Each structure stands twice: as structure tokens, then as C-alpha cells.
């Protein structure tokens, strides 16, 4: 085993809103169950951001990431919970890697780390709620690498 070139320095929760889905009568839906929940047909939204934490003159090694995960339950299949969780993370990427490779790893691997933290938080909180523990589906952030330069500006969220 060896150390990853991406290291998490901190993860901060900015928003944590998780509420059970309720019927029109303001009751729980007895047909919903978070255990073994099938995510197909559920709209899972994410918003991401990434920018260099180091000065532009420096050889960037530190990045700030933002991730917001939302299940609004407005369209598509109903999820047992409405979810709105937002996180910020500071990560460091090994400076021995090429700069463009560092940016790609910050996005793809860094966001995967932050998503894992959101996933664990949601499972922990919902484990004591009406429908039981909800585990977000596995995802990957490879598509984020294609938009890296759009996300790496200081005005990113």
C-alpha cells in the first residue's frame, strides 16, 4: 500500500438538509423503504466547483472543492428522503505530478473523496429516520475532468 497523490486536508459541511418524503396527507409512504433502494428513475443532482487555493504564480498543489448533492423529489421516481447536502474540502495534490494531471486528480479523485463523505453522512443520519438508512448510489466524476478549466477559476462556488 502506498499513499495517494491526493490528500484530504479538511472537509466542512455547509448545508445538511434531509427530510422524509411525505404523501399529500403529510404521512410517510408505506411503500417506500431505503433499505435496498433502487436508484433507477430517481433524479440525483450535483453541483461541483474547484479552484486553486495557491497563488496563480505558484505551482498549484492545493485546491478547494465544493460539492452539493440534491434529491429534490420534484420529478421522477420518489426517493424516501429529500436531500440537500453541501460540502467544501481542501485537498493537496503531489507536486511531483504535472500541473494538468494535478488539476484532473483534484477534480476526479478529490470529488470522489468528498462524495464519499456526503454518502456516509446521509447514511448515518437516515439510519435513525422513518424509512431507514439510505445509501447514495456509487458515481464517478470522470466527466468533470472535461470541464476542469471552467471549474478552476477563483469565482467557482
N, C-alpha and C positions, 0 to 999 in steps of 0.2 A: 504494500500500500504506500502511496506517496501523496503528498499534499497537492491539492488542486491549484491551478494557476489563478483561480477566482476565490477570494476570501471575503466572507461577510464581516464587516466591521460593526454594523448595527442594523437593526430592523425596528421601526417605530410604527405603531398603529395610529392612524389619523382618524379613521372612522370605523366603527363596528356597529352595524345595524342588522339584526337578524330577528325576523318575526315570523310566526307560523302563518301558513296560508289559512284563511278563514272563508267559509261559504258566505253567500249573501245573507244568511241568517246569523252571521257572526259566530259560527260554530266551526269546530275542526271538521275536516272531511275524512270520514272513517275509511274511505277507500285509499287514502294516501299513507305511505309508510316510507320512512327514509332508509330503512334497512334494505339493502339490495335494490336501491332505487335505480331505475333505468333512465339515464340522462337523454336518450334519443328523443328529439322533439322539444326539449327544453331550451329556451334561449338563455345562454350564458354569455354575458357581455364583459369585456375587459377594456380598460383604458391603460396605456402604458406611457411612460416617459423615461428619458435617460439623458443626463448631461454630465460633462466632465466637471469634477469637483476641483481639479487643479487649474492653475492659471493657464491660459492659452499658450503662453511661452514655454511652459514645462512639457515634458514628455509624459502625457497623461497616464496615470496609473490608478487614480481614484475616480469613482463615478457615483452619482446619486441616481437611484432608480425610484420610480413610482409605479404602483400597480393598484388598480381599482377593479374589483371583481363584483359583478352585479347579476342577480337573478331577480328581475322585476315582476315576473308572473303576469305581465300585461298581455302577452301573446304566446301562442304555442302551448305545449303541454304544461300542466301545473306542477311545480316543484313543491314539496312540503313546506318550504320556507322562502320568504323574500329575503334576499341577501344584498347588502351593500357594505363591502369591506375595502378600506383603502390603507395601503402601507407605503412607507418610504424606507429605503435601505441605502446604506453607504457600503460600497464594496471596493476592494483593491484587486487589481489585476497585475500579475507578474510583469515587471518592466523588461524582462528579457525577451518577451514576445514582441513581434512587430506591432506598431501602433494600430493599424487597421484590424489586426487579429484581436487586440485588446478590446477594441470597441465592440467587435462581434461577440466575444466571450462575455463582456459586461451585459450585453443585451440578452443573449440566448441563455447562458448559464445563470447569470445574475437574476433574471426574471423567473427562471425556474426555481431558484432557491427561495425567492420572495413568495412565489405562488405556493410553494410547499408550506411556508409559514402560515399563509392565509388558509390553506386547506386544513391544516392541523387545528388552527383556532376555531374554524367553523365546526369541525367535527367535535371538538371539546365542548363548545358552548351548546350545540344542539343535542348533545348526548343527554342533557337534563331537560329537554323540551318535549312538547307533546308528541311529535312524530318520531322521536328518537334521533340517533346520531346520523348526520348527513355528511357524506364524504364527496367532495367535489371530484369531477372526473379528471383523469390524467390529461395533460395537454403538453404541447411543446411550443416554443417560441421561435422556431426557425424563421417564420415569416417576418419577424421583427428585424432580422439582420438586413433584409432588403430595404427597410426604411430607416436604417441606422442614422444616416446623416440628417434626416428630418428630426429625429428624436434627440440628437446630441447638441442641441443649441441651449444656451442658458435660459431661454424663455420656455423650455419644455416644462410641463407640470411637475 
